[in-house]
Amino acid sequence: MFKRLSLLLSLALLVAMLLLISMPMSSVAQDAEPTAIVGAFGGGETKISYWNGLTGSDGVTMNEMLAQFADENPEFEVTSEIIPWNTLYAKLQAAFVANQPPDLVLMHASEVPQFASFGVLMDLGPWYVGGGGWFDENDISSITYEGMQYQGVTYAIPLDNHGRGLWINTDMFEAAGIDTDPATVPTNYEDWVTLLQALTLDANGNNAADSSFDAENVVQWGYVVGEWPRVNFLSALAQHGGEMVSAEGQITVNSDAGMAALQQAVDLVYEYNVSPPPAGFDTWQGFASGSVAVIPTGTWFRNFAVDQTDINGTAWPQVQFGPQPATWFGIHAFMLPAMSTPEKAAAVQTLLQWISANQVTWAGSGQVPALLSAQAALDAENYPSNILLGQTFTDYGILDYQSTAVQEMYAALDPELDAALNNLKSVEDALNDAAERMQQVLDRAM
Amino acid sequence: MNHSKNAKNARARRFSLSLKSREILAAYAFLAPFMAFFLIFVVRAVVEAVRMSFYDWHILRPMRPYIGIDNYLELVNDSVWWISLQNTIVFTVLTVIGTTIVALAAAVAVTRPIRGQGFFRVLLYMPSLLSVGAVGLIWVWLLNTQFGIINYGLSFIGIRPVNWLGDPNLVIPSLSLTTIWWGFGFPMLIFIAGLQGIPEQLYEAARIDGGSDRDLFLYITLPLLRPTILFVTVTGVISHFQVYGQPFIMTTGGPGRSSYSLIFYLYQIAWTAFRMGYGAAVAVCIAVIMAVLTSVQFLVLSRRIEY
């Protein structure tokens, strides 16, 4: 009897495991279009190896563009490798040491100082109009152009501006009687709290402003503070007039502005009950499953929201918790190894000219084209989020601090923000600890 | 006559020595390929890592100044190192104990003459075949607070959703649970081999003397499995002390730094900050700690081993 029971139980366990492994995890995964990790496009004699970290739906768009390029230019073959960003940067270092870097790499502008300081990047100044080339520096914003440079030398060609904004569940807004027009977005912390409380519901249908609200039994969250807390913090820090590093080279994340910025985020969780703690809460799946009303995300969220969820949503500008608006944004930019041969550089230049001329197509990934002319060519019907968020980057966007050690500083900051948001440390302790470690990093880099 | 005999003996001695020498040479010849790889890819790497730990060594920076023991002094004052060490020790203790108990129990269960014995052995060994990436992703979903099947199951008995990977007190045990499920298959095989090596007559004699199943296990099986337990725990400590994939995939070290492991931190230093010199110092210290732990285990567990 016991043997038979254990056999049946084991079989049931095995079947359950196989089902679990084979079944789609959610409706999101069910509809997801897989991105080819390594793709070869074309079959021509001129070969280009290209690395990037576009692991999301933007990778699909990039691969489609490469396929189109290869169709129009049959003499080329482009091999594209998609590698998660952190791994890409590590792998790239090893590739440079081994003298085997790719012919072309897409990186973030924040990486320009680090790799440029090693002397491994090619000076692309001559490719700009000002240097006698073809890429018009007057057709990109000045902040984008600055992001391509390190110590006065231009090392990169920008592809896009991608940055912070919100995605809202319009059905939840309408149910709460809140206007979804981005023009009505609150511009101070108190109004945001009021809005988010109205969108946070417990199992009995009470919202977070209601005295009978059950904070232990929330079924719909107004907001999620756990969605990439660092860029939320950097945005809020700037909104309060702060900065990560002062002009004197002092880390100032623990300034009054920093304390206020992080305390506001912490209070959304523990004071106003409008956000779950970050740990253990999957923000994207939360939005996709209809349990989050407002997700602070970015331009890259568009295709996920539209193609991979059933949620009726739209983009909104970044929250404004401080006295002035500010939102973080980054730049995807193309770079070449300094050791490229003239022939290889010429081949890559042809590809980049083609991609730059087709930046409107890249907007299909959700990102905002870097070229102002491409931004102007976007139509409001097909690219509403690109236009809305792109305008905020132009108006009040902030970039990462330019330093050869910015990633190491972030590695010191991220766990402290996480600790504060999960109530493991006070805001003051977390930011002081972060500042101490970040200062050590900065001092070493200087 | 004597002269001829002596000459013959001398030739024989020469032949004998020559044969011995040839045997030695043959042994070294067989060892040579492995030794070459071992010297180039292990010994040289270890020596290089120790040397690197005395430099401010950045992978792409041409200047690599000698800084003496500064990296080690920095390590002593590095709070994240101590947090990571503490987490790693807790994880290793939980996982090694858990894996040993589960593997031994499973081995005892599938060594009994039951129908479908082979099927059960394969079933229990199967998780070991998965990669850490697959295991991590599966368990992230199983333990997910919102959508996890474990919390869903617990809800039927009135337990509110547990934040397995988000609670600083639960995250290491959760990673340990995942690792036990993933890793007990191989030690189970070792235990099966150990159990099969215990003479059946010992059990028969004990049963004749009135020993219960519990007595047989405690006074025959366990003592005779001591060498196997030593092997399983030593290899377990070495393996689990180097845990990296589970925190990297399942928690990225969080919440806060509650699940930072030593190798996770080492990776951050070496491949996020690209500080190879400091990373090498961390690696050297990890190796020393593991050597000490292994020695202590040998000292404690190798006593009264009956081979």
HADDOCK unambig.tbl for C-alpha pairs under 7 A between the chains (distance, minus, plus):
assign (segid A and resid 90 and name CA) (segid B and resid 271 and name CA) 5.45 0.50 0.50
assign (segid A and resid 97 and name CA) (segid B and resid 60 and name CA) 6.76 0.50 0.50
assign (segid A and resid 118 and name CA) (segid B and resid 60 and name CA) 5.98 0.50 0.50
assign (segid A and resid 118 and name CA) (segid B and resid 61 and name CA) 5.85 0.50 0.50
assign (segid A and resid 279 and name CA) (segid B and resid 166 and name CA) 4.18 0.50 0.50
assign (segid A and resid 279 and name CA) (segid B and resid 255 and name CA) 5.88 0.50 0.50
assign (segid A and resid 280 and name CA) (segid B and resid 144 and name CA) 6.48 0.50 0.50
assign (segid A and resid 280 and name CA) (segid B and resid 145 and name CA) 5.78 0.50 0.50
assign (segid A and resid 280 and name CA) (segid B and resid 163 and name CA) 5.91 0.50 0.50
assign (segid A and resid 280 and name CA) (segid B and resid 165 and name CA) 5.75 0.50 0.50
assign (segid A and resid 280 and name CA) (segid B and resid 166 and name CA) 4.65 0.50 0.50
assign (segid A and resid 281 and name CA) (segid B and resid 145 and name CA) 6.64 0.50 0.50
assign (segid A and resid 281 and name CA) (segid B and resid 146 and name CA) 6.87 0.50 0.50
assign (segid A and resid 407 and name CA) (segid B and resid 272 and name CA) 6.71 0.50 0.50
assign (segid A and resid 407 and name CA) (segid B and resid 273 and name CA) 6.74 0.50 0.50
assign (segid A and resid 408 and name CA) (segid B and resid 272 and name CA) 6.35 0.50 0.50
assign (segid A and resid 408 and name CA) (segid B and resid 273 and name CA) 4.83 0.50 0.50
assign (segid A and resid 415 and name CA) (segid B and resid 256 and name CA) 4.54 0.50 0.50
assign (segid A and resid 415 and name CA) (segid B and resid 257 and name CA) 5.97 0.50 0.50
assign (segid A and resid 416 and name CA) (segid B and resid 256 and name CA) 6.05 0.50 0.50
assign (segid A and resid 418 and name CA) (segid B and resid 255 and name CA) 6.23 0.50 0.50
assign (segid A and resid 418 and name CA) (segid B and resid 256 and name CA) 4.97 0.50 0.50
assign (segid A and resid 419 and name CA) (segid B and resid 255 and name CA) 6.22 0.50 0.50
assign (segid A and resid 419 and name CA) (segid B and resid 256 and name CA) 4.06 0.50 0.50
assign (segid A and resid 422 and name CA) (segid B and resid 255 and name CA) 6.94 0.50 0.50
